């Protein structure tokens, strides 16, 4: 294989209140110059039965996406929209 596939990888980070000051982490892959394919669970904090909090979507304002991470993370990319299919919500 020629070239580096790592340039298409992304790291997704967001502050996670369930982790008490730590960050939630996810990954994805660029499928075009401005679209990242990832799993819906990377943008959804599930219902936790021991709490009264219901499952919630993570908003784009608190998500940081880093493209082609190698060593230290550079500047995050802007997130314009997060799409989670209705079927995912119904399965929670």
C-alpha positions in Angstrom: 0.0 0.0 0.0 1.4 3.4 -0.8 0.7 6.7 1.0 -0.5 7.2 4.6 -4.0 6.3 5.5 -3.6 8.1 8.8 -4.3 11.4 7.1 -8.0 10.3 6.9 -8.4 9.5 10.6 -10.0 11.9 13.1 -10.1 12.1 16.9 -13.3 13.3 18.5 -13.2 14.8 22.1 -15.8 16.4 24.3 -16.1 17.2 28.0 -18.1 14.4 29.6 -19.8 15.1 32.9 -20.1 11.4 33.7 -16.3 11.2 33.7 -15.9 14.0 36.2 -13.6 16.4 34.4 -12.3 13.9 31.8 -13.1 13.9 28.2 -15.2 11.5 26.2 -13.3 10.1 23.2 -14.2 8.8 19.8 -12.7 8.3 16.4 -13.9 8.5 12.8 -12.7 8.7 9.3 -12.9 11.4 6.6 -15.1 10.2 3.8 -14.8 13.5 1.9 -13.0 16.7 2.5 -15.7 17.9 5.0 -17.6 14.8 6.1 -16.6 12.5 9.0 -18.1 9.1 9.4 -18.3 7.9 13.0 -20.6 6.0 15.3 -23.7 7.7 16.8 -22.6 6.7 20.3 -19.7 9.2 20.0 -22.3 12.0 20.1 -24.8 10.6 22.6 -24.6 10.3 26.4 -26.9 7.4 27.3 -29.6 7.3 30.0 -28.0 6.2 33.3 -30.6 4.4 35.4 -29.0 5.5 38.8 -29.5 9.1 37.8 -32.6 11.2 36.8 -30.8 12.3 33.7 -32.2 11.1 30.4 -30.1 10.3 27.4 -28.9 13.4 25.6 -27.1 14.3 22.3 -23.8 16.1 22.7 -24.0 19.4 21.0 -21.6 20.6 18.3 -20.5 23.5 20.4 -18.6 21.3 22.9 -17.1 18.8 20.4 -13.6 19.1 19.1 -12.6 17.2 16.0 -8.9 16.8 15.1 -7.9 15.5 11.6 -4.8 13.3 11.0 -3.6 13.3 14.6 0.1 12.5 15.0 1.7 13.1 18.4 0.2 16.2 19.9 -3.2 17.4 18.7 -3.2 20.6 16.6 -6.2 23.0 16.2 -9.6 21.4 16.1 -11.9 21.7 13.1 -15.2 23.4 13.2 -18.3 21.2 13.5 -21.2 22.4 11.4 -23.8 19.7 12.1 -24.1 16.4 14.0 -26.6 13.9 12.5 -27.9 11.0 14.6 -30.6 8.8 12.9 -33.9 8.5 14.7 -33.5 4.7 14.8 -30.5 5.2 17.2 -32.7 7.2 19.6 -35.4 4.6 19.5 -33.0 1.9 20.3 -31.8 3.6 23.5 
